[in-house]
Amino acid sequence: MDLVSRIHNNFSDSIRTKQEAADVLAPVIAMASERILTCLVSGNKILSCGNGGSAGDAQHFSSEMLNRFELERPGLPAIALTTDTSTLTSIANDDQFSAIFSRQIQALGQPGDILLAISTSGNSENVCAAVDAAHEREMSVIALSGRDGGMMGHQLQEQDYELRVPATNTARIQETHLLILHCLCDLVDQQLLGTMS
């Protein structure tokens, strides 16, 4: 296969994965956006976490809440638990790597807050520990995953939302996660600013 054909195949696979995810997840994304709006209007915040590319997605979402997405609006309270290297390394060094997010949630999480937990496999030990910590703090969870949902899928409770991309390829799952996060940002803005048409 030549390079151009491979590029076309990657684009086609990404489009197909996103379309399949839209068919399955659109109603759940809409409900998750309403939960986020309720959280923010009630004076609560969103904590987000993930590893690797998912850490980047957690930070991406947080920045679009704190600053803006596509519309001008006041900043919204969101914290990516992936950015403070002193905190992350001290927890990993003094305790264990699996506690880097849960320890932060124990300190920062409040009832009514939301944890945005991102793991392509659903099996990231530190993200799963964060889900448990969020439940202990009476927080709800919006979980972004793929494949079979992994361990994280089994941890979710009635008040949580599972946004599981129907794919097995990590790159396709991550690409779709970013689109889901953009949908959440857009829906929050539209509902918050009353510009839904």
C-alpha positions in Angstrom: 0.0 0.0 0.0 1.4 3.4 -0.9 1.5 6.3 1.7 -1.4 8.3 0.2 -3.6 5.2 0.2 -2.7 4.6 3.9 -3.6 8.2 4.7 -7.0 7.8 3.0 -7.6 4.5 5.0 -6.8 6.3 8.3 -9.2 9.1 7.5 -11.9 6.6 6.4 -11.4 4.5 9.6 -11.7 7.6 11.7 -14.8 8.9 10.0 -16.4 5.4 10.3 -15.6 5.2 14.0 -16.9 8.6 14.7 -20.2 7.9 12.8 -20.7 4.6 14.7 -20.0 6.5 18.0 -22.5 9.2 17.1 -25.2 6.6 16.4 -24.7 5.0 19.8 -23.5 7.8 22.0 -25.4 11.0 21.0 -28.2 10.7 23.6 -25.7 9.9 26.3 -23.5 12.8 25.3 -26.5 15.1 25.5 -27.4 13.8 29.0 -23.8 14.2 30.2 -23.7 17.8 29.0 -26.9 18.5 31.0 -25.2 17.0 34.1 -22.1 19.2 33.5 -24.3 22.3 33.2 -26.2 21.4 36.4 -22.9 20.9 38.2 -21.5 24.3 37.0 -24.7 26.3 37.7 -24.8 24.8 41.2 -21.3 26.2 41.9 -19.4 22.9 41.6 -16.5 22.0 39.4 -15.2 19.4 37.0 -12.0 17.4 37.7 -10.5 15.5 34.8 -7.8 12.9 34.5 -6.1 10.4 32.1 -2.7 9.1 31.0 -0.7 9.9 28.0 -2.9 11.2 25.2 -5.9 11.0 27.6 -4.0 13.3 29.9 -3.7 15.7 27.0 -7.5 15.4 26.4 -8.2 16.1 30.1 -6.1 19.3 29.9 -7.7 20.2 26.6 -11.2 20.0 28.1 -10.2 21.9 31.2 -8.7 24.7 29.2 -11.8 25.1 27.1 -13.9 25.3 30.2 -11.6 27.8 32.0 -11.0 30.0 29.0 -13.6 29.5 26.3 -14.7 27.1 23.6 -16.2 28.9 20.5 -18.3 31.5 22.3 -17.3 34.3 24.6 -18.4 33.6 28.2 -17.1 33.7 31.7 -14.6 31.0 32.7 -16.0 27.8 34.1 -14.4 25.9 37.0 -12.5 22.9 35.7 -9.2 21.4 36.9 -7.0 18.9 35.0 -5.4 16.6 37.6 -2.6 15.8 35.2 -0.7 19.1 35.2 1.0 19.7 38.6 4.3 17.8 38.3 5.3 18.4 41.9 2.0 16.9 43.2 2.1 14.0 40.7 5.7 13.0 41.4 5.4 13.4 45.2 2.3 11.2 45.3 3.9 8.6 43.0 7.2 8.7 45.0 5.7 8.7 48.6 2.7 6.5 47.9 2.2 4.9 44.5 1.6 5.9 40.9 -1.9 4.4 41.1 -2.9 7.1 43.6 -1.8 10.2 41.7 -5.4 11.2 40.8 -7.3 9.7 43.7 -5.3 11.6 46.3 -6.0 14.9 44.5 -9.7 14.0 44.4 -9.7 13.3 48.1 -8.3 16.8 48.7 -10.2 18.8 46.1 -13.4 16.9 45.3 -16.7 17.9 46.8 -20.2 16.4 46.7 -21.8 17.6 43.4 -18.5 17.8 41.5 -17.9 15.7 38.4 -14.9 13.5 37.5 -14.2 13.3 33.8 -12.3 10.1 33.7 -10.5 9.2 30.4 -9.0 5.8 29.5 -9.0 4.3 26.1 -9.0 0.8 27.5 -10.9 1.5 30.7 -8.2 -0.4 32.6 -5.8 2.5 33.7 -5.3 1.7 37.4 -4.9 5.3 38.5 -8.0 6.4 36.6 -10.0 3.5 38.1 -8.8 4.6 41.6 -9.9 8.1 40.8 -13.4 6.8 40.0 -13.6 5.1 43.4 -12.4 8.3 45.1 -15.0 10.3 43.3 -17.7 8.0 44.4 -16.5 8.3 48.0 -16.7 12.1 47.7 -20.3 11.8 46.3 -19.2 13.0 42.9 -20.7 11.7 39.6 -18.4 10.4 36.9 -18.4 10.9 33.1 -16.2 8.1 31.8 -14.7 8.1 28.3 -13.4 4.7 27.2 -13.3 2.3 24.3 -13.1 -1.4 23.6 -15.3 -3.2 26.3 -15.1 -0.4 28.8 -12.6 -2.3 31.0 -12.6 -2.2 34.8 -13.9 1.4 34.8 -17.1 0.3 33.1 -17.8 -2.1 36.0 -17.2 0.7 38.6 -19.8 3.1 37.3 -22.9 3.8 39.2 -26.5 4.9 38.4 -25.6 8.6 38.5 -22.6 8.2 36.1 -22.4 8.3 32.3 -20.3 6.0 30.2 -19.2 7.3 26.8 -17.6 4.1 25.4 -16.4 4.4 21.8 -17.3 1.3 19.9 -13.8 0.6 18.6 -10.6 -1.3 19.5 -8.0 0.8 17.8 -6.4 3.3 20.3 -5.9 6.0 17.8 -9.5 5.9 16.6 -10.8 5.9 20.2 -8.6 8.9 21.1 -9.7 10.8 18.0 -13.3 10.2 18.9 -12.8 11.1 22.5 -11.6 14.6 21.4 -14.8 15.0 19.3 -16.9 13.9 22.3 -15.2 16.5 24.4 -15.8 19.2 21.8 -19.5 18.2 21.7 -19.7 18.5 25.5 -18.1 22.0 25.4 -20.4 23.1 22.6 -23.5 21.8 24.3 -22.6 23.4 27.6 -22.0 26.7 25.9 -25.2 26.5 23.9 -27.3 25.7 27.0 -25.5 28.1 29.3 -25.8 31.1 26.9 -29.3 30.2 25.6 -28.2 30.2 22.0 -29.6 26.7 21.0 -31.5 27.0 17.7 
